[in-house]
Amino acid sequence: MARIQLRPCENEFKQDADFIEIPIDDGRYIKIYRTYGVYETTKGNYKREETVHVKVMRKQNNYHDCNSWETESSTSYDVDLEQGE
């Protein structure tokens, strides 16, 4: 079975960020990407968290530029880094 690895990025618009786009029909597609964040715990340690984002995007109907997209729906999944993914 095929396996795809997405490198975590700071945000979906970062240059060279990994993502997958799957066409649904002429006006919609699914976009999947992975982000990370770093935060300080109450004990003063730093911890990294990663999230996988899944969005259904569609072309804006009322906009003249055919490259304008908007999010139709989205969901996010936290990656458990303790389990080694």
C-alpha contacts under 8 A as a table, 3 or more apart, distances in Angstrom:
res1	aa1	res2	aa2	distance
6	L	18	D	5.58
6	L	19	F	6.73
6	L	33	Y	6.77
6	L	34	R	6.33
7	R	17	A	7.47
7	R	18	D	6.04
7	R	34	R	6.82
8	P	17	A	7.83
8	P	18	D	7.60
8	P	33	Y	7.80
8	P	34	R	4.87
8	P	35	T	4.77
8	P	36	Y	5.76
8	P	50	E	7.12
9	C	12	E	7.01
9	C	14	K	6.91
9	C	17	A	6.00
9	C	18	D	7.62
9	C	34	R	6.42
9	C	35	T	4.80
9	C	36	Y	6.09
10	E	14	K	6.74
10	E	35	T	5.52
10	E	36	Y	5.79
10	E	37	G	7.05
11	N	14	K	5.64
11	N	17	A	7.91
11	N	35	T	5.80
11	N	36	Y	7.88
12	E	17	A	6.50
12	E	19	F	7.96
12	E	33	Y	6.83
12	E	34	R	7.73
12	E	35	T	7.26
13	F	17	A	7.00
14	K	17	A	5.43
18	D	33	Y	6.37
18	D	34	R	7.61
19	F	31	K	6.82
19	F	32	I	5.51
19	F	33	Y	4.50
19	F	34	R	7.48
20	I	30	I	7.87
20	I	31	K	5.58
20	I	32	I	5.10
20	I	33	Y	6.60
21	E	29	Y	6.42
21	E	30	I	5.54
21	E	31	K	4.56
21	E	32	I	6.61
22	I	29	Y	5.36
22	I	30	I	5.02
22	I	31	K	6.55
23	P	26	D	7.52
23	P	28	R	6.34
23	P	29	Y	4.18
23	P	30	I	6.39
24	I	27	G	7.77
24	I	28	R	5.48
24	I	29	Y	4.89
24	I	30	I	6.98
25	D	28	R	5.46
25	D	29	Y	6.91
27	G	58	R	5.47
27	G	59	K	5.54
28	R	56	V	6.94
28	R	57	M	5.52
28	R	58	R	4.26
28	R	59	K	6.64
29	Y	56	V	5.80
29	Y	57	M	5.44
29	Y	58	R	6.59
30	I	54	V	6.95
30	I	55	K	5.60
30	I	56	V	4.53
30	I	57	M	6.15
31	K	53	H	7.98
31	K	54	V	5.81
31	K	55	K	5.15
31	K	56	V	6.36
31	K	57	M	7.11
32	I	52	V	7.16
32	I	53	H	5.62
32	I	54	V	4.64
32	I	55	K	6.51
33	Y	52	V	5.90
33	Y	53	H	5.45
33	Y	54	V	6.91
34	R	50	E	7.00
34	R	51	T	5.63
34	R	52	V	4.41
34	R	53	H	6.02
35	T	50	E	5.65
35	T	51	T	5.35
35	T	52	V	6.55
35	T	53	H	7.76
36	Y	48	R	6.90
36	Y	49	E	5.52
36	Y	50	E	4.22
36	Y	51	T	6.22
37	G	48	R	5.73
37	G	49	E	5.33
37	G	50	E	6.47
38	V	46	Y	6.66
38	V	47	K	5.63
38	V	48	R	4.44
38	V	49	E	6.30
39	Y	46	Y	5.58
39	Y	47	K	5.52
39	Y	48	R	6.57
40	E	43	K	7.95
40	E	44	G	5.90
40	E	45	N	5.57
40	E	46	Y	4.39
40	E	47	K	6.21
41	T	44	G	5.34
41	T	45	N	5.31
41	T	46	Y	5.99
41	T	47	K	6.85
42	T	45	N	7.41
49	E	78	D	7.56
49	E	79	V	7.21
49	E	81	L	7.36
50	E	78	D	6.02
50	E	79	V	5.33
50	E	80	D	7.82
50	E	81	L	7.68
51	T	76	S	6.45
51	T	77	Y	5.46
51	T	78	D	4.41
51	T	79	V	5.51
52	V	76	S	5.60
52	V	77	Y	5.10
52	V	78	D	6.39
52	V	79	V	6.99
53	H	74	S	7.22
53	H	75	T	5.98
53	H	76	S	4.43
53	H	77	Y	6.48
54	V	74	S	5.59
54	V	75	T	5.43
54	V	76	S	6.22
55	K	71	T	6.56
55	K	72	E	7.38
55	K	73	S	5.75
55	K	74	S	4.19
55	K	75	T	6.56
56	V	71	T	6.00
56	V	72	E	5.39
56	V	73	S	5.24
56	V	74	S	6.22
57	M	69	W	6.31
57	M	70	E	5.57
57	M	71	T	4.54
57	M	72	E	5.36
57	M	73	S	7.26
58	R	69	W	5.45
58	R	70	E	5.61
58	R	71	T	6.50
58	R	72	E	6.38
59	K	66	C	6.98
59	K	67	N	7.25
59	K	68	S	5.90
59	K	69	W	4.48
59	K	70	E	6.37
60	Q	63	Y	5.69
60	Q	66	C	7.69
60	Q	68	S	5.91
60	Q	69	W	5.55
60	Q	70	E	6.30
63	Y	66	C	7.35
63	Y	68	S	7.18
65	D	68	S	5.83
71	T	74	S	7.09
79	V	85	E	6.78
80	D	83	Q	5.83
80	D	84	G	7.14
80	D	85	E	6.07
81	L	84	G	5.31
81	L	85	E	5.96
82	E	85	E	7.67
